[in-house]
Amino acid sequence: MRHTISVLVENQFGVLSRVAGLFSARGYNIDSLCVGETDEPSISRMTVVVRGDDRVLQQIINQLNKLVGIIEVTDLTQTDFVERELVMLKMAVSTRERTEIIEIANIFRAKVVDMGDGAITVEATGASDKISAFIDMMRSFNIQELVRTGRIAIGRSPKANEKGDGAVYG
């Protein structure tokens, strides 16, 4: 099973290395790893996607919690959460292909971010399956470069009936 783990860490030198080392030392493969500063500059959020059963996941969480610089570890897989990825594709194209690519991009709500003589760069954001479908559609063109971020994720806000205050949060 694929698990999405959110890890709040101190934004310090070596924390990412310790987290990656933990996975490497135990033979766990990371499917996706994204790291970025939060609204608090001294704290970063890592979104880590791994595969494994519940026993493996619990081991990972326990080991992460023991590392220096870890603030909080949350398995988002067991909660309601929103995920997104970003992909950018640069393709060598003719004028006819450029029009086709733009039409496909519009279907996926992607946008052209760069265009030059004989090349076009398109970006798309969305859930992992949407990004994979977009890439599959573009494979029939001459892809020169493909950059994919991996998942970022955040827990959903509680619904109004869960908070009891009548406001709508989700």
N, C-alpha and C positions, 0 to 999 in steps of 0.2 A: 504494500500500500504506500502511496505517496503522502508524505506529511509536510506541511508548511509550518515552520517554526519561526516565531518572532523573538529576537534577542536584543534587549536593550543593553548597551555596553557603554563604558566610559570611553570617551573619545580621546584615546591615548595611544601612543606608539606601542606596537607589539600586541595589542588585543586581537586584531584580525589574524595575526600569525599564530597566536595561541589557539584560537578557535579552529583554524584550518588544520593545525597540527594535531588537535584532538581527533578530528575526523580521519586524518591520514594514519595516525598511529593505531587506530582501531580498525582500519580497513573499511571504513564507511565512505561511500561515494557521495559527493554533493552534486545533485542534479542542477541546482541553481543557487547562487549566492549574490545578493545585492546588499550594499552597505551605503548608508548616507546619514548625514547629520540630521538631527531632529530640530524642533523649534528651540531647543536648549543646546547651544553650541558645544557644551561639555559632554553631551550624550549623543550617541549614534544608534541607529536601528539596523540590525542585520535581518534580512529575510533569507532563511535557509530552507531549501527544498531537498528532502532526502527520501529514500525508499527504505522500507523495512516494516517488520511486524511491530505490534505493540511493545514487545519486550525490548527490541532494538531501540525504538523511540524512547522508552523510559530510561534506558541506559544513556542515550545521548543527552537527554534533558538532565539527568543526574550529574553526568560528567561536566556539562556546560556550567551548571550551577556551582561547581567547585572551582572553576577558573577565576583567576584574579581579573578584575575589571568587568565582570558580568553583573548587571544590575537585576535583570528579570528575564526569564525564559517562559514563553507561552506557546503551546501547541495550538495553532489556529485551526487546525484540521477538525478539532472537536467542537468548534464554535462556528457562528455565522460570520463570514468574512468576505471582503472584496479583494480581488487580486487583479493586477494589471501587468502587462509586459509592453515593451517598446521594441520595434524592429525597424531598422533602416536598410533599404536595398538600393544599391546603385547598379543600374543596368545600361549596357550599350544598346542603343535603339536606333531604328530608322524613324522617319516622320510618321509612317503608318503605325508602327509599333507603339510610338509615344502616345498616340490617341487611344489605342487599345489599353495601354497601361493606366492611363488616366481614368478611363471608364471603369476598369476593375477596381482601381483605388477608391473611386467614388462609392462603389457598392460596399466596400469595407470601411468607409468613412476615414480612409487614409488620406494623406495630403502630400503633394509634391513639395519638397523642401529645397531642391536644387535642380537646375536644368541647364545643360550646356549643349554644345555641338556634339551630337551623337551619344549623349548620355543623359540619364534622368535618375534622380534620387527621390525615393518615396519613403515616408514614415507611416507606421500604423501603431496604434495602441489598442489594448483590449485584453481579454482573458486569453490564456495560453492556447486554447483550442482555436480561437479566432485568428491568432497570430500564425499558428501552424497552417491553417487553411489558406490564409493570405499568401504565405510563402509558397505553398503548393501551387497556387494559381499562377504565381510569378515565375515558377521554374521553367515554363515554356519559353521564357525570354532569356536573353543572355545576361545572367546575373554576374556582375564583376566582383561585388563585395556584398556581404550580408553581415550585419551586426545586430545581435539580439541581447537585450539586457538580462533576461531571466525575470523571475517573478518578484514583484513587491506586493505586500499584502497588509491589510489593516482590518481589525475587527469592526463589525457593523455596530452602529448605534442602536440602543434599545428602542423598541417600538413604544408608542404612547401608552398602550395598555400594560406594558411591563414596568414603566416608571410610575404610573399612576397619577401623573400630573396633567394629563390631557394634551400635552404637547406632542407633536409628531417629530421623531428624531430619525427615522429610517428612511 
